């Protein structure tokens, strides 16, 4: 199958490399900055297995013969996807978290093509330019199953992801689950961003309290949209100095690279995404007559950080 991966970052590299090298897919890379082909090195954190992908040259737009597009761009670049896929009629599987407003806008711009997905891969690029990644046990990439036209292509994508060692399945109501999950976890990501690191946020009890209140607001609002992933729905009750310090100590002792990832990923890198997602959540809250005062204050702190 011919697959286009839009977004040449860590997440897109894992999906693209494993589909190309382990499932035999013909994968093209579509990126904001086209360039020559380069070899991408993947390193699985769980077992330190490596995979090298002689990735094709990056192009600016999806080829006409593409059968399915997998989007792994940052949130602030979502709208740019429309132009990049206009030369193809393939379904567009978006791994990037979205709010209902985003899905509505993109569905209108790409009629019958938008497919919402939730990734199960966690990845970052280290100082040596290797992609370090996790395939969490029991975690599954979810692909929306309700579009009748692209059904066979999506089923083939799921089968190829499974062949590539990435658990995947077709599922209903993926957007609702993604929205509810994002609303529950975004405040903690914002708190790490504001403080500049894990230890700094743990030392700021006022910030943690604000993040907990915002997470509770997000969870309540998210529940009006859909059902969050179980771990995300439980998160607000654990946002507190004592619980988080204990969790951080265990993680630092047993899984130190997890904290490396958190600080690399959330301490500043996703500032634009956090602010935009926060603004979308406040828009949705206003539409539904819900109060998100703590989230609004948290966003205010992020703006001035």
C-alpha positions as CSV (number, residue, x, y, z in Angstrom):
1,X,0.0,0.0,0.0
2,X,1.2,3.5,-0.8
3,X,1.2,5.7,2.4
4,X,2.0,9.3,2.8
5,X,3.2,10.5,6.2
6,X,2.6,14.2,6.7
7,X,4.9,15.5,9.4
8,X,8.6,14.5,9.6
9,X,9.0,14.6,13.4
10,X,9.5,11.8,15.8
11,X,6.0,10.4,15.8
12,X,5.7,10.5,12.0
13,X,9.1,8.9,11.7
14,X,8.1,5.9,13.9
15,X,4.9,5.3,12.0
16,X,6.6,5.8,8.6
17,X,9.7,3.7,9.3
18,X,7.8,0.7,10.8
19,X,5.3,0.7,8.0
20,X,8.0,0.9,5.4
21,X,10.5,-1.5,6.9
22,X,8.3,-4.1,8.7
23,X,5.0,-4.0,6.6
24,X,6.5,-3.4,3.2
25,X,4.4,-0.2,2.6
26,X,5.6,2.3,0.0
27,X,5.9,5.4,2.3
28,X,6.5,8.9,1.2
29,X,7.4,11.8,3.6
30,X,5.6,15.1,3.3
31,X,7.1,17.9,5.3
32,X,7.1,21.7,5.6
33,X,10.7,21.8,4.7
34,X,11.3,19.5,1.7
35,X,14.8,18.1,1.4
36,X,17.0,15.2,0.4
37,X,16.6,11.6,1.5
38,X,18.2,10.8,4.9
39,X,18.5,7.7,7.0
40,X,16.3,7.7,10.2
41,X,17.5,5.7,13.1
42,X,14.8,4.4,15.5
43,X,15.7,3.0,19.0
44,X,13.0,1.3,21.0
45,X,13.3,2.2,24.6
46,X,11.7,-1.1,25.9
47,X,14.3,-3.5,24.4
48,X,16.9,-1.2,22.7
49,X,16.2,-2.8,19.3
50,X,17.1,-0.5,16.4
51,X,15.7,0.1,13.0
52,X,17.2,2.2,10.2
53,X,15.0,3.6,7.5
54,X,16.5,5.0,4.4
55,X,13.6,7.5,4.1
56,X,12.7,8.9,0.7
57,X,13.2,12.5,-0.1
58,X,10.7,14.8,1.5
59,X,8.1,16.5,-0.7
60,X,5.8,19.4,-0.1
61,X,2.5,17.6,-1.2
62,X,1.0,14.2,-1.3
63,X,1.3,12.3,-4.5
64,X,-1.8,11.6,-6.6
65,X,-1.5,7.8,-6.3
66,X,-1.3,7.8,-2.5
67,X,-3.8,5.4,-1.0
68,X,-3.9,6.7,2.6
69,X,-2.4,9.7,4.3
70,X,-1.2,9.6,8.0
71,X,-0.9,13.0,9.6
72,X,1.5,13.5,12.5
73,X,1.9,17.3,12.5
74,X,1.9,19.6,15.5
75,X,-1.5,21.1,16.4
76,X,-0.7,24.6,15.2
77,X,0.0,23.2,11.7
78,X,-3.3,21.3,11.3
79,X,-4.8,23.7,8.8
80,X,-1.7,23.5,6.5
81,X,-2.6,19.8,5.9
82,X,-5.5,20.7,3.6
83,X,-3.1,22.2,1.0
84,X,-0.6,19.4,1.3
85,X,-3.2,16.6,0.5
86,X,-5.1,18.4,-2.2
87,X,-3.5,16.5,-5.0
88,X,-4.9,13.2,-3.7
89,X,-8.3,11.7,-3.0
90,X,-7.0,9.4,-0.3
91,X,-8.5,9.3,3.2
92,X,-6.6,11.5,5.7
93,X,-5.9,9.8,9.0
94,X,-5.1,12.5,11.6
95,X,-3.1,11.4,14.6
96,X,-2.8,15.0,15.9
97,X,-5.2,15.7,18.8
98,X,-8.2,17.8,17.7
99,X,-11.2,19.6,19.2
100,X,-14.7,19.3,17.6
101,X,-14.2,22.8,16.0
102,X,-11.0,21.5,14.2
103,X,-12.7,18.3,13.0
104,X,-15.7,20.3,11.7
105,X,-13.4,22.7,9.8
106,X,-11.2,20.1,8.3
107,X,-14.1,17.9,7.4
108,X,-15.6,20.8,5.4
109,X,-12.3,21.4,3.7
110,X,-11.7,17.7,2.9
111,X,-15.3,16.3,2.4
112,X,-15.5,12.6,3.1
113,X,-11.8,12.2,3.7
114,X,-11.1,13.2,7.4
115,X,-10.4,10.2,9.6
116,X,-9.8,10.8,13.3
117,X,-7.2,8.6,15.0
118,X,-5.5,8.3,18.4
119,X,-1.8,7.3,18.3
120,X,-0.3,4.7,20.7
121,X,3.3,5.6,20.0
122,X,5.4,8.0,22.2
123,X,8.6,9.3,20.7
124,X,11.2,12.0,20.8
125,X,14.5,12.9,19.0
126,X,17.5,12.8,21.2
127,X,20.8,14.8,21.0
128,X,22.3,12.2,18.7
129,X,19.4,12.7,16.3
130,X,18.1,9.2,16.9
131,X,14.3,8.7,17.4
132,X,13.8,7.1,20.8
133,X,10.3,5.6,21.1
134,X,7.9,3.6,23.3
135,X,5.2,1.1,22.2
136,X,3.3,1.0,25.5
137,X,2.0,-2.5,26.4
138,X,-1.7,-2.7,25.9
139,X,-2.0,0.6,24.1
140,X,-3.7,0.6,20.7
141,X,-3.7,3.1,17.8
142,X,-7.4,3.8,17.2
143,X,-8.7,4.6,13.7
144,X,-12.2,5.9,13.2
145,X,-14.4,3.3,11.5
146,X,-17.5,5.2,10.5
147,X,-16.5,6.4,7.0
148,X,-18.0,3.9,4.6
149,X,-16.1,4.8,1.5
150,X,-12.5,4.4,2.8
151,X,-13.4,1.4,4.9
152,X,-11.3,-1.2,3.0
153,X,-8.3,1.1,2.9
154,X,-8.5,1.9,6.6
155,X,-8.8,-1.8,7.4
156,X,-5.6,-2.4,5.3
157,X,-3.8,0.4,7.2
158,X,-4.8,-1.2,10.5
159,X,-3.6,-4.6,9.3
160,X,-0.3,-3.1,8.2
161,X,0.2,-1.3,11.5
162,X,-0.4,-4.6,13.3
163,X,2.2,-6.3,11.0
164,X,4.6,-3.5,11.9
165,X,4.2,-4.3,15.6
166,X,2.0,-1.3,16.4
167,X,-1.3,-2.4,17.9
168,X,-4.2,-0.9,16.0
169,X,-7.9,-1.3,15.5
170,X,-10.9,0.4,13.8
171,X,-13.1,2.0,16.4
172,X,-16.2,4.2,16.6
173,X,-16.3,7.7,18.3
174,X,-12.6,8.2,18.3
175,X,-12.9,12.0,18.1
176,X,-15.0,12.0,21.3
177,X,-12.5,9.9,23.2
178,X,-9.6,12.0,21.9
179,X,-11.3,15.3,22.9
180,X,-12.2,14.0,26.4
181,X,-8.7,12.6,27.0
182,X,-7.0,15.8,25.8
183,X,-9.1,18.0,28.1
184,X,-8.2,15.9,31.1
185,X,-4.4,15.9,30.5
186,X,-3.7,19.3,28.9
187,X,-3.6,21.2,32.3
188,X,-0.7,19.1,33.6
189,X,1.2,19.5,30.3
190,X,0.6,23.3,30.7
191,X,1.9,23.2,34.2
192,X,5.2,21.5,33.2
193,X,5.5,24.1,30.4
194,X,5.0,27.0,32.8
195,X,7.4,25.7,35.4
196,X,10.0,24.6,32.8
197,X,10.5,21.0,34.1
198,X,9.2,18.2,36.3
199,X,11.1,19.1,39.5
200,X,10.1,22.8,39.1
201,X,6.4,22.0,38.8
202,X,6.6,19.7,41.8
203,X,8.0,22.5,43.9
204,X,5.3,24.9,42.9
205,X,2.3,23.8,45.0
206,X,0.1,26.7,43.9
207,X,0.7,25.8,40.2
208,X,-0.1,22.2,40.9
209,X,-3.3,23.1,42.7
210,X,-4.3,25.3,39.7
211,X,-3.5,22.5,37.3
212,X,-5.6,20.1,39.3
213,X,-8.6,22.4,39.3
214,X,-8.2,22.9,35.6
215,X,-7.9,19.2,35.0
216,X,-11.1,18.6,37.0
217,X,-12.9,21.3,34.8
218,X,-11.5,19.7,31.7
219,X,-12.7,16.2,32.8
220,X,-16.2,17.5,33.5
221,X,-16.4,19.2,30.2
222,X,-14.8,16.3,28.3
223,X,-17.4,14.0,29.8
224,X,-20.1,15.9,27.9
225,X,-18.3,15.1,24.7
226,X,-17.2,11.5,25.2
227,X,-15.4,9.0,27.4
228,X,-11.7,9.7,28.1
229,X,-9.2,7.0,28.3
230,X,-9.3,5.5,31.8
231,X,-5.8,6.6,32.8
232,X,-6.6,10.2,31.7
233,X,-9.9,10.3,33.6
234,X,-8.1,9.3,36.8
235,X,-5.3,11.8,36.4
236,X,-6.9,14.8,38.2
237,X,-7.1,13.0,41.5
238,X,-3.3,12.3,41.3
239,X,-2.3,15.9,40.6
240,X,-0.9,17.0,43.9
241,X,2.6,17.4,45.5
242,X,2.6,14.2,47.5
243,X,1.3,11.8,44.8
244,X,3.3,13.3,41.9
245,X,6.5,13.4,43.9
246,X,6.2,9.7,44.7
247,X,5.4,8.9,41.1
248,X,8.3,11.0,39.9
249,X,10.7,9.3,42.3
250,X,9.6,5.8,41.2
251,X,9.8,6.9,37.5
252,X,13.3,8.4,37.9
253,X,14.5,5.3,39.6
254,X,13.0,2.7,37.3
255,X,12.2,4.5,34.0
256,X,14.5,7.6,33.9
257,X,14.1,8.2,30.2
258,X,10.4,8.8,30.7
259,X,11.1,12.0,32.6
260,X,13.6,12.9,29.9
261,X,10.9,12.6,27.4
262,X,8.4,14.6,29.5
263,X,10.8,17.5,29.9
264,X,11.9,17.4,26.2
265,X,8.4,17.3,24.9
266,X,6.4,19.5,27.3
267,X,8.8,22.0,28.7
268,X,8.5,24.7,26.1
269,X,8.4,22.7,22.9
270,X,4.6,22.6,22.7
271,X,3.9,26.1,23.9
272,X,1.9,27.1,20.7
273,X,-0.1,23.8,20.8
274,X,-0.9,24.2,24.5
275,X,-2.2,27.8,24.0
276,X,-4.2,27.0,20.9
277,X,-5.8,23.8,22.4
278,X,-6.6,25.8,25.6
279,X,-8.3,28.5,23.6
280,X,-10.4,25.9,21.7
281,X,-11.4,24.3,25.0
282,X,-12.5,27.6,26.4
283,X,-14.5,28.2,23.2
284,X,-16.3,24.9,23.6
285,X,-16.9,25.6,27.3
286,X,-18.6,28.9,26.4
287,X,-20.7,27.2,23.7
288,X,-21.9,24.7,26.3
289,X,-22.4,27.1,29.2
290,X,-19.6,25.6,31.3
291,X,-17.1,27.4,33.6
292,X,-13.4,26.8,33.1
293,X,-12.0,29.6,35.3
294,X,-9.0,27.6,36.5
295,X,-8.1,26.7,32.9
296,X,-8.4,30.3,31.9
297,X,-6.0,31.3,34.8
298,X,-3.6,28.6,33.8
299,X,-3.6,29.8,30.2
300,X,-2.9,33.3,31.5
301,X,0.2,32.1,33.4
302,X,1.4,30.3,30.2
303,X,1.0,33.4,28.1
304,X,3.3,35.4,30.4
305,X,5.9,32.7,31.0
